[in-house]
Amino acid sequence: MLSDSEIEVLINDAHEYYGFDFGGYSRASFKRRIERLAQMDGLTDFHKLLSKMRTDPEFFKHMVEEITVNVTEMFRDPHVYKILRDEILPVLATKPFIRIWHAGCSTGEEVFSMAILLKEANLLKKSLLYATDLNPSALSNAKKGIFPLRMMKQYSENYIASGGIKDFSDYYIANYDRAKFSEEFSDKMVFSQHNLVSDSSFNEFDMILCRNVMIYFDKELQDRALHLFDDSLAKLGYLVLGTKETIKYSNVQPLFEQLRKEKIWKKLK
């Protein structure tokens, strides 16, 4: 078990040695993941863990991957995608060009889900999907558009529950134990590393999705991320968060209108 002071040393040194700022992460979540990493790698002595982090960039990369890992799936929370399909994409369809940002995209399942929605709404050709994450390994996997074949049954069920009516298997090619999605989708995606803690806005978007990322942040970092999203959204743009996330206690709340009880907000001005 690491002490609170040891956790602070790790966070400070990660910033000093590599420029990664974990200062706003929930301490409980950060501690839990670091202890899991130390257990897996046999680094139960704090000083050995600290020394390895300071001197071994590959280990630090591995450490970042463990800390930032997110659980995701295609068409996660299908009712959210049904609202996007039925209510929001028809509004965005009136725009000459559509920019969407998936912040904290993890391994890309939700980005490809959105691309499928756009294709079915005949909007993919005039859309660009920006997908960012802190985790370089997750981004590398996301770019490939390759997911485990064993997950396709669940993803197909999610897709149908979201209002999909096509044969989901038309969108990918099965190869042994993997499913590779059409490059028609990845050609409309831009992947890049971005840190919600320290990086700034880089474009103006019609919709931002950041789902199940801020649950790992403390209140200060949540507020910072929400201000970043506000700065990055066009007027009347949409913000989509995870089912356990909210803007309710942030001072950006007056700038948004919530759609019913869903975790979707529309920017007012």
N, C-alpha and C positions, 0 to 999 in steps of 0.2 A: 504494500500500500504506500503510495506516494503522499507526502504531506502537502499542505496548501502552499507552503513556501517553496517546495521543490517544483511544484507545478508552475509557480510564477517565474522561477529561474529558467525553466524550459521555454516558456512563452517569450521571455525577454531575450534569451539567446537565439531563438528561432528568428526573431526580428533583427537582432544585431548581426548574425552570421549570414542570413539568407534573405532578409527583407520581407519575410512572411509575417504578417501581423495577425496572431490568433487572440489578441487582447480582448476582443469583443465576444469571443465564443463562450457559451455557457460553461462555467468551470466544471460543473458536474459531468457534462457530456465529454469535455476535453479530457478530464481525469480518467473517466471510464475507458475511453479509447486508447489513451496512452498506456494505462495499466494492462490492457488487453495486448497491445503491441509488445510491451516489455515481457509479458508472460510468454507470448508466442516465440519471441526471439531469444529467450533466456537471458534477458538483461534486467534481472530483478534488483541488482545493485544500482542505485540512482547515479552514482558517479560514473559507472561504466556506460550507462544509458546516455548521460550528458556528454561524455567524451566522444562517444560514437556519433552522436548527432552533430557535434561541432566539427569533427574531422572527416566524416564520410558523407559526401553529398548524395550518394546513391541511397544510403540509409535514410537520409532526411527526405528524399523523394518518396521512399517507402512509407515513412512516417506521415507525410502529407496525405498520401493515399488512404491510410488507415483512419486518419482523423476526419477526412472529408467524405468518406464513403456514404452514399445515400441509397436507400432502397427505392427502386422505381419500377414501373412497368408501362406497357403501352395501354393507352386509354384508361389510365388509372382514374378511379372515381368516374365511371361512365356518364353519370348524370351531369357532371360538369361539361364533358365533351358534347353532350346533347344540347346543352344551352349554347355552347360555342357554335355548334353546327346550325341550330335553328334560329337563334336570336342575334348573335353577334357577327358572324360572318356575313349575313345579308346586309348588315349596316356597313361593314368594312368594304363590301363589294362596290359601294358607291365611290370609293376612292380610286384615283388613277393608278396608285401603287401602294402596296401594303408592306409595312415593315413590322416584324414580330421578333421580340427578344425573349429567349428562354434563358433566364438567369439561374445558374446552378443546374445546368442541364444533365449532369451526371453522365451516364453512358448513352444517352440520346433517345431512349424509348419515347419520351413525350414529344420530342422534336419531330420524329417520324410520324407520330400520331397526328400532330398538327398538319404535317405535309399531306397526309392522306385526306384529312378534312378539307384542306384547300383544293386538292385535286378534284374531289367529288363536288365541290362548289364551283368548279371551273375558275378558280382564282390562283392556282399555283403559278401560272405563267407570269402573273404580275405581282408576285410576292417574293420577299426575301426573308429567310429565317436566320437570325443571329443566335448562335448557341454558345454560351460561355460557362466556364467552370474554373474553379481553383485547381482542380486535380488534373494534371497533364495526362495521366494514364487513362482516366475516364474519357477525356476528350479524344485521345487517340482511338479508343474503342468506338466512340460515338461516330467519328468520321467514317468508319468502315461500313456502318449500316448493317452489321452482322449481329444477330441475336440467337440465343439457344433455340433450337427447333422444338425442344420439349415445352417451351413456353407458348408456342403458337396457339394451342388449344385455348389456353386462358386468355390470350390476347384477342383471339377471334371472338370469344364470348363477350369480352369487354367492348369490342368494336360493335358488335350487334346491339348490345345494351345501350350504346351511345347513339343509336339510330342508323348504323351502317346497314346497307342492304345488299352489298356486293359480296362476292366470294373473297374472303380475306386473303386466301392463298394466292390470289392473282397478283398481289403486291410484292411477293418475294419468291425467290428461287431456293428450294430445299437442296442442300448439299451435305450428305451424311448427317451430322448432328447440328448443323447450323442452317439458319435462314438468312439469306442476303436480300435486303430490300433494294428496289430499283434505284438506279443512279439518277433517274428522273427526279427523285426526291433530294438526294444529296447534292445535286447540281444547284439547288436553290437554297443551300445552307452555307453559312460562314461560321466556322468554329474558331474560337480563340480563348486564350486564358484570360480570366478577369477575376479580380479579387473584390468582392462586395465590401470588404473592410476598408480598403485603401484606394481603389481605383475610381475614376470619375465617369460621368456620362460620356458616351461616345457616338450617340446618334439620337434622332427623334423617332419614336416608335408609336405605332397605332395600337399595339397590345404588348404587354409584358406579362410573362408567366414565370413565377418564382414559387414553386410548390414544394412544401416540406423541406425548406432550406432554413428559414428563419427560426424554426423551432429549436435550432442549435445555438442561436445567438442570444446574448443578454439584451436587456431593454435598450441600452444605449446604441448597440449595433443594429438592432431592429429598426430604431428610429433613423439611423444613418442610411440604412438600405431603403427605407420607405421614402426618404427625401431624395435619394438617388433616382428611384423609380419615378417620383413626381417630376423631377428635372428632365427625365428621359422620355416622358409621355407627351404626345401631342394632345391638344385640346380635344376633349371627348374621347380620348383613348381609354383602353381598358386595362385593369390590373387584376390578375388572377393569382390567388394564393392557395396554399394547401388547406385541407379541411380543419386543421387545428390552429390556423394562423388568422390574424385580424389586423386591421389598422385602427381598431376602435379606441385604443389608448394612446394613439400617436397624434401629434399636432398637425399632421397632414389630413386627418379625418375630415375636417370641414371642406376640403378641396375635392372630395369624392362623394359619389352617391352609390350606395350598395344596391345591387340587383337582388331583390327579395332577400332570402336568407342565405343565398349562395355566397361563396367566398370570391365574388367578382364585384369589382368596383369600377365605376365610370368617372373619369376625371371631368370636373365641371368647367374648369377654365385654366 
